[in-house]
Amino acid sequence: MLRLSSFVTAGFVVFCSGFLYGQSFNLPVPQGDVNNAWMADKGNGTFKNPILHSDYSDPDAIRVGEDYFMTASSFNCAPGLPILHSRDMVNWTILTHVFTRQIPVDHFSKPQHGNGVWAPAIRYYGGMFYIFYGDPDFGIYMTKAKHPAGPWTEPHLVKAGKGWIDSCPFWDEDGNAYLVHAFAGSRSGIKSILVLHRMRPDGTALLDDGVLVFDGHKEHTTVEGPKMYKRNGYYYLFAPAGGVATGWQLVLRSRNIYGPYEAKVVMDQGKTKINGPHQGAWVDTPGGESWFFHFQDREAYGRIVHLQPMKWVADWPVIGNDPDGDGKGEPVMEFKKPLVGKAFPLAAPATSDEFDLPQLGLQWQWQANPQPEWGFPTGYLGFFRLNAVLNPPGFKNLWDLPNLLLQKIPAPAFSATTKLTFSPNTVGEKAGLVVMGADYAYIGLEKADGQLRLVLSSCKAADKGSAETVHLSQPVSSNTVYFRVEVKEPAMCSFSYSTDGKTFQPVGPPFEAKPGRWIGAKIGLFCSRTQVTNDSGYADADWFRVE
């Protein structure tokens, strides 16, 4: 039996006891998209990194019983705050999202690129799951649920404030509760410090104005994203520092929760190709192994998720491989899987969607809080209907369009193909397949000059309000067209189309995908119009397949 004294964390006391007392949530074993373009499980007892070659930025994870749960930043995308589930820390599927529409609802009804949910922390305490997250413009929110699949409560504003971000709760053995967080200099005018507060045990409010427990200005600038744990009488703050693309994993420890804290870099890039390995979660197995999740920034591919072995030496964690024995590790690319007592099926978050269910697949997100009339699943009719939504006032390009239906890029190389039937009503209606970021490109159909036209367009610096460049516009006889984009490293995209679904015609120049604001590029569908009408056209997506 696992000894509680060997590993005690904020929430681990509780979720460890869930294991000891047979806590179960009756969740199926993850059996996600086994045809996914990226599979981390090698099928021979080992895995390769990243475990998720998708943009699950700022991951945090916990174990409850024999189940593992992960959440990540979702920024302005909706539905938001994903909950992923695994039984072995390698094979993951999307379980749910905490909310369908982000609050304040009106504020997020239009694209708020890079805003919204920043660096959430998930914990299990007193029979409840908690997620705390910072919204840099509004403050720190908390949501909770009895079951990881929900329902989750509407996010509660624990503390209003500008630039209060990266919050993590902690419940000590004496019942006192705390919250640690960082600051975004872009809103608050201060950064590179960590502040600790007393908190109501129910997580609904802070009880003081906070104590500065660590200042990283001198050696660990841009310290942020703290996660608090407790082990062998030490309080630990795991915190990334040094910036997203080039940073390192810092760990702080103290016998007193308010410090002073000793600081040690426990993982950096070393001699590997894994830039900026940091910000994540320490999780154990029922047998007592320690593991660490972190991200790596890969620009257009987003902040992809790695899993590293972790051990304890003199009450300091050593993460990954430590070839010189100095206590500072570097990432491993392949390793034996965590020992969880049994083998589980290969799984990965879904990407393809046949659109034959009464709801969209969980991989899809809109670029803003959705309106029901943007699109409808048709259940067993077997398609998803995208209505042509009127461009918003001041529209410059797709960066401004809230009704983009998108999903994360799933692998370094893949193809995405969709069958689209377009039924426009007014001139200026358009629908297609898009690769979206600060630069974007799409292939689609448009009603122009009294005819249906095949179009290929791109936009550089869309986030700066730039206009699109049209690379191709030619008449097409059929309103049912198959569109495809093939992606190869380094995120180079080639578009093609077919009228029979068999022979695809390449069109236009290659396009290099670019990240959005704090997120990777995304792929998906759109349908829009330029004119006011009481009956818009629509596009029916028969299926969307990633291979």
Secondary structure as UniProt FT lines:
FT   HELIX           4..6
FT   TURN            10..11
FT   HELIX           12..20
FT   TURN            21..22
FT   TURN            34..35
FT   STRAND          46..48
FT   STRAND          60..64
FT   TURN            65..66
FT   STRAND          67..71
FT   STRAND          80..86
FT   STRAND          92..99
FT   TURN            105..106
FT   HELIX           107..109
FT   TURN            113..114
FT   STRAND          117..125
FT   TURN            126..127
FT   STRAND          128..135
FT   TURN            136..138
FT   STRAND          139..145
FT   TURN            148..149
FT   STRAND          156..160
FT   STRAND          164..171
FT   TURN            173..174
FT   STRAND          177..183
FT   HELIX           185..188
FT   STRAND          193..199
FT   TURN            201..202
FT   STRAND          211..215
FT   TURN            217..219
FT   TURN            221..222
FT   STRAND          227..231
FT   TURN            232..233
FT   STRAND          234..241
FT   TURN            244..246
FT   STRAND          248..254
FT   TURN            257..258
FT   STRAND          262..267
FT   TURN            270..271
FT   STRAND          278..284
FT   TURN            286..287
FT   STRAND          290..297
FT   HELIX           299..301
FT   STRAND          303..313
FT   TURN            314..315
FT   STRAND          316..319
FT   TURN            323..324
FT   STRAND          329..330
FT   STRAND          334..336
FT   TURN            362..363
FT   STRAND          365..366
FT   HELIX           372..374
FT   STRAND          375..377
FT   HELIX           379..381
FT   STRAND          384..387
FT   STRAND          389..390
FT   TURN            393..394
FT   HELIX           398..400
FT   TURN            402..403
FT   STRAND          405..408
FT   STRAND          414..423
FT   TURN            427..428
FT   STRAND          430..436
FT   STRAND          440..448
FT   TURN            449..450
FT   STRAND          451..459
FT   HELIX           462..464
FT   STRAND          469..475
FT   STRAND          480..488
FT   TURN            489..491
FT   STRAND          492..498
FT   STRAND          505..512
FT   STRAND          522..529
FT   STRAND          538..546
//
